[in-house]
Amino acid sequence: MSVIVSNLVKLYGEQRAVGGISFEVGKGQVLGFLGPNGAGKTTTMKIITCFIPQTEGQVEVCGYDVEKDPMEVRRRIGYLPEHNPLYKDMYVKEYLTFVARLHRTPNKEKRIAEMVEMTGLGREQHKRIAALSKGYRQRVGLAQAMLHDPEVLILDEPTSGLDPNQIVEIRNLIRHIGKEKTVIFSTHIMQEVQALCDRVIIINRGQLVADDPIERLRERGKKEIVVTVEFSQTVAEKQLKALPHVRRVENSGKNRWKLYSDDKHDIREEVSRFASANSLTLLEIRKEEISIEDVFRNLTQ
C-alpha cells in the first residue's frame, strides 16, 4: 500500500481534531477525502505530509514512517495545500526551477517544460506569480506538487478558484495521474467526487463514518425512497398520505408531489393503482436516485 494510516489521533489541547481513524490507499487509486468544515481532513493531510506530528497512531507512506523517516516521505509526496503558498515575487518558470533544485530533480529543464505543458501554463510561464489570476496560481501549485514525479499526490481543494473550463482540465489531469500514482484529494464539490473517485472516505468530527467504493456509497447513506409524481388533476394531500408505506408527502408544484417511503418499499406500484382507481392521469412517476450530496448529509448531520 502507498499510504497506511493506523489509529491516527491528533489533539490540540483538549480538542480532538482526529479521533483514531484508519485507512489504506494503494497505487492507482483516486481517493476522495470528504467531510464538513472542521472534520479533520486538512489535519490528517498535514500529518501524512509531515507538516505536523500526530498525537497517537502511525502513518506510513511507501513503506516509510512519517515520524522516523520524514525526509524519505517528503521525497515521495507531492502536496498542494488548501491555501496555496507561493513566492509571488518570482516568475513562474523561475519558481519551478527553484522547486526542481530543492528536489534535485534530474533533467530539470525537460521536467519543467513537461509540467508547464501539462498544467496549461505555457502563456503564463514568464509572468510574475503575483500577476496571475487565482486559477493560474492554483496551476502553479499543481505543477510544483508534481514536478519531482512523486508516488503519492495529496491535493487539498485542488480546483478552488478555477473557472469551469479549468476545472474540467484539472479533473482530466488528476484522472490521468491517478492511473499510475496514488491520489488523495479533498473537495466540497460532489460532482468531482463522482467524476474522479474510485473510492470515498468521509470523516465527521474526527471520526471515519464511511469508506466505500463510489458505486456503493449511495447505498450506505440510503435511508428512504423518494418518488416524484405529477397528476393532470388536483389530488388532496391526505389521499396521498393514506397510501401504503408513505411516510410523508411534500408538494413541489401544481399537482406535483414528492412521496417518501422507507428504503424497503418502492411505492410506484401503489401510486399507479391509486391513479387508476381514481381515474387520474399520471403525467410523471419517477424514483429519484439518491445523490452523493444526500449521502454526505445523511452521514455527517
Buried (B, 14 or more C-beta within 10 A) or exposed (E): BBBBBBEBBBBEEEEBBBBBBEBBBEBEBBBBBBBBEEBBBBBBBBBBBBBBEBBEBBBBBBEBBBBEBBEBBBBBBBBBBBEBEBEEEBBBBBBBBEBBEEBEBEEBEEBBBBBBEBBBBEEBBEBBBEEBEEBBBBBBBBBBBBBBBBBBBBBBBBBBBBEEEBBEBBBEBBBEBBEEBBBBBBBEEBEBBBBBBBBBBBBBBBBBBBBBEBEEBBEBBBEBBBBBBBBEEEBEEEEBEEBEBBEEBEEEEEBBBBBBBEEEBEBBEBBEEBBEEEEBEBEEBEEEEBBBEBBBEBBBE
